[in-house]
Amino acid sequence: MNWTSSPSIDAAAERLLERELERSAAWLLAEEGRVADRQHYVTVHAEDGQAIGMAACYLVPRAGTHRAYQPTEVLLGARAEQLARRDELERLAALRSVAADRCGDTLVVVAPGTATASGVVLACDQGKAIAETLARAVESVARSWGATHVEFAHLQATGQDRWIAEVLAARGYADALVGANAVLDVTFPSLDAYFAGFTANRRKVLRKERRRYLDEGHRVSAGTGLTDDLVPLQLERYLRYGFEADAHAVRDRFARARTIPGLHVVRADGQDGPAGFVACYHDRHRARLVPRLGAFGGDRSGVYFNLAFYELISHAIEIGARSIHYGTHSYEAKTHRGCRLERLHTRILALDGDQDWVEDAAALRGGLEESELARHQNGDQGA
């Protein structure tokens, strides 16, 4: 095996990515320049030149404006602070002080624009050997760029990610549980059959949500258009949750999203215009829907639950999708509506060997996340 690194996707790698969504060439190209100014695609080749592994790599500067992938934010940022109890805040503050002096630029392997898929693609044959070559190659690129840390984000516990996870563990990477992907398995033939799967008390709550929404007379449609009248809704959502954004940035996100095949937009309109929308992708190879963008106005909770769940479930049934991947956070709302949780891990290595604070920070973040997931793991549908 040998490897190459290039700022553009190797032509030989495009076949490897054909059955991917979040790691497809179209997705990765759409995200270029949004989260980092510098990216490289590290490709592992077999002796015959065939691409058998690839990692999407982004240099995230210490002082960059996009902080989501910085190790200090991943391990010790807003999410950790949100979950920390009073006795853990002091430990969090101490680790932040240490990390501020020791964490520089980081080479991050990730599928940007999603929190539920890693940035690694491996051929099925010789998976672990390919993963070993890929890890060494990524670390080599990181050193050549002057990075202090390497991060492999959002690794799943199953599938091809297990090979890279095993290799990274052997190479000394710290492991942090960073959340879970809430997945709804669409095993029912209709929305009524979906409701029937809950306890009597839960059915009453869900149907009340549904009835109140229907009584408001929203017009629901499904198409492919991320249209300009949805920009104010998306912008308001970003600002409400503390993201830096303006109308130009939202239009840019919409334009990027439209370049990725499989886009579906489910929207609800009232008398005053759009009440909400969910933009998602139909991954035909894995028969799943993957929500990507969305916002909800008016009675946000009513529109949210009906669009993001009941209307999207109906749409999934109609097009033959067998699962909906809702992503991280809001676990209570998702598990109470039938989702299961698939854990996600991020692994980080200090290239200079100064790994102690990384291990401590990973243990803190992972412990906080584990406690949070344990509360929702089984989904109390009788609540």
N, C-alpha and C positions, 0 to 999 in steps of 0.2 A: 504493500500500500504506500501511496505518497499523498501529499496534500498541497493545495494551492490556496492563496488568499487574494481576493480581488474586491474592489469597490462595487463591482457589478456581479450579478448572478452568472455563474459559469454556465455556458450553453449546455454542457454535459449534465448539469444539475437539474435542468428544467424537467427532464423526464422523471427524475426522482420526486419532484414536487407536484406531479400531475394530479395525484389523488388527495392532495392537501387542500385545506381551506385557509386557516390562519397562517400557514407556512407556504402557501402557494406563491408563485412568482408575482401574480397580480396583487396579492395582499401586501407582500413585502415591498414591492415597488411603490404602492400607494402610500406606505408609511415612511418612505425615505425622506429624510430631512425634517421630520416632525419632532422626533424625540432626541435626536443627536445630529450634529453637523457631520459626523464622520462614521461611516459604517463599512464593514467588510463582510464578505461571505466566504467562510472557510469551507473548502470542499475536499473530501477524501475520495481518492480515485483508486480503483482496482488496477491491476497490472495491465489490463486491456484498455484502460482509459475511462471506463465507465464510472460515473459518479455513484458512490455507495454511501455517502454521508455528507451532511452539510450543517453548518451552524451559522445563524444570522447574528452578527456581532456589532455592537454599538459602543463607541467610546463616550461614556457619560462623565463629563468633567465635574470636578469637585464643586465648582462654583456655578454650575449650569443652572439655567432657569427651569428645565424639566427635571424635577427632583424624584419622580416616582420610582426610578430604578437605582438611585444612589443607595449603597449599603446602609448608610446612616438612617435614611428614610425608611428603607425596607424593615430594618431591625429595630430602630429606636424612634421612629417618626410618629406621626399623628395617630396611626392605627394602634401602636403599642400604648401610647398615652391614653387613648380612648378606653382600652381594655384594662389598663393597670388599676389595681386597687391602691389605696392610700399607702400601704406598707411597701408597695413595689415602685412607687414614684421616685423615692430616694435612690434606689438602685438604677432606675432608668436615667435619672439626672447624672449620676456618677459615670455611667457608661457613655452618655452623650459627651461628657467632658473629655473622656479619653479618646473617643472616636474623632472628635473635632481636630485633634492634633495628628492623627495617624492615618486617616482615610483620605487618599488623594483621588486621582482619576480612576475610573473603573471600567474595564471591558465587560460589557453585559451581553450575555447570550439570551435572546428573548424574541418572541413573536410580538412586536410592538402593536399596541392597540387592542390587546386582549390580556386579561389576567388569568386565563385558564389554559393556555397552551405554551409549551416551551418553544425555544428557538432552534431545536435540534430535530433533524430528520435522519433516520438511519435505515439502510436496507435491512431486510429481515435476516438474511444470511450473515453469519459472523458478526452479529450485532455488538457483542461486547468488545471484540477486537477493533471494530470500526470506532466505537466509542472511545477506546483508549487512544487511538491515533488522533481522533478529533480533539480530545481534551488536551493532549500535548501540543497540538497545533494552535489551539486557542490561547493557551498560556504563552506560547512563543510569540504570537502576534501581540498579546498584551504587553509583554516585556519590551518588544520593539517599539511600542507606542508610549512607553513610559508610565503605564498604568501601575498602580499599587495593588489593585485587587482584581480578581476575576469573579464574575457572578453568573451562575446558570439559574435563570428565573423560571418559576411556575412549572416545575417538574411534577408529572403525575406519578402515582405509585404503580401504575400498570403500563402495559404496552412497551413501546420502544424506550420510553423514559427510564424504565427500570435498569436498562443496561448502562445508560450514562450515569444514573444515580449510584450504581455499584462502583463504577470506575472512579467517580468523584469522591466517594467515601474513602476508597483505598488511597487516594491522593491527598487526603487530609482536609477536604472541604468541610466547613461547618454546615450543619443541616438545620434549617429553620422551617417549621410549619408556618405557612403564611396565609392560610385560609382554605376554602373549599369551593369547588364548582357545584352549584345546586342544579341537579339534573332531574327533569320530569320525564319519566318513561311514558310515552303515549301508547298505552296498551288497550285503550277503550275505543269503541266505534263511534261515540257521539259525546257531546258535552253532558247530556243527561246521564250517560253511563259513567262519565268521570265523577259527577256529583254523587252518584249512587255508591261509589267506593268509600265514602266517608261515613262516620257515625251520624246518627240522627241529629244530634245537637250541632255537629259541624255542618251538615247539609243545610240546616236551617240558616246558619250564619252566611254561608256561601250563596245560597239562593236569594237571601235578602239583599246582599250586595248586588247580585245580578239584576234583580227586579227593580231596585232603585235606579240603577244605571239605565236600564231599558226604558223606564218611565220618563226619563229625561229626553228621550227622542233623538239620541245621537245617530247619525248616519255613518255606518262603518263600511270601509272599502279597503281592498287589498290590491296593490299594484307595485310598481317599481320606482315611483317618483319621490325623490327627496326634494321637494319643491320649496321655493323661496318663502312661502307663507308659513313654513315650519321653523324657519330660522329664529324668530322671536321666542318661540316656546323652548327651543334647545338652549338658546342664550340665557334665558331666565333660569333654567335648571342649573347650568354651569355656575352662574353667579350665586345662586341660592346655596350651592354646596362649596363655595369658596374658591372655585377655579378662576384663574385669570383668562378672560375671553372677551371678545367683541364680535360684532356681526360678521366682520371679515374673516375672523378665525373660524366661526361656525360654517360659513360658506365654503371655506377651504376644506373643512372636515367632510362636508357633504360632497364636494367635488371628488375628493379622494375615495370616499365610500362608493360613489357611482362607478368607479373604474373596476371594481371587484365583481366578477360574475356571481350570479345567484342572489342579488339583492331583492328583497321583498319589503314593502312598506305597508303596514297595517295601521290605518288611521281612523280616528273618530272625529266627525265634524258636528258642531251644533249651530244654532242660529247665528252666533257671532263669529263663526270661523272655526279653525281647528281646535279641538279640545285636547288632543293628545295623539301620539303616534309611537310606533315601535318599528325601527328599521332593523331587519335581521337578514341573515344569509341562509339559504337552503343548501346544505351540504349533501348533495345527492349521493356521493360515494359512501357516506356513513348514515344517510337517512336521518339527518338531524337539522333542527333550526338553531341558529346561533344569533341571539339579539346583539346588536352592535351600538345603536344609538336609540334615543327615545326621550320624550318629555311629555309632561301632563299638566294641563291647566285646570282652572275652575276647582271643583271638588277633586283634588289631586288623588286622594286615596281611592275614591270610587272609580275614577277614570283609569288609574294605574292598575288596580286589580282586574278590572274588566278587559282592558286592552292587553296588558302584559300577560295575563293568564287566560281568561275565558275566551277572548277573541283570538288570541294567538294559538290556544289549544284547538279551537275550531278550525283555524287555518292549517295547522299541522295535520289534523285528521284529513282535511280536504286534499292536501298535496301529498300525503303518504309519508310524512316525516314520523319517525318512531321515537324521537326524543327531542326535548327542548333544553338547551344548555343556558341557564340563567346567570351563571357567573357567581361572583363572590358577594358577601355582605347581605344584609336583610334576611338572615337565615330563618328567623321566626316566621316571617310572612311566607317564605318559600316552602319551608318544611310543613307548615300548616296547610299548604295547598298541594301536598303530595310529593315534593321534591326529596331526593336523596342527596347526600353530600359526598363528593369525591375530593379527598384531601389533596392539597397542592404544597409543594416544598420548593424552597429556594436554597441553593448551596453557594457558599462564598469562601474564597481562599485569599489570604494575604500573601502576595508573592515574595515579600521579604521575610516570611516566617513569623511575623508578629501576629500570631493567630489567637492568642489568649482572649483578647477583648472581643474578637469576632465570635468565638465559641460562647462566651458569656452572653453576648447580645443575642445570639441565635437561640440560646436556651431560654432567655427571658421572653423573646417574642413567641417562640414555639409554645412555651408553657401557657402564656396568655391566650394564644389562639386555641390551644387544646381545650382549655377550660370553657371557652366560648362555644366551640363546636360540640362539646359534650352535652351542653344544655339543649341542643337542637338536633342531635344526631338522629334520633328516632322520630322526630316530628309528632308532637302531641296533637293528633287530629281530633281528639275528643274535647279539646279545650273550647 
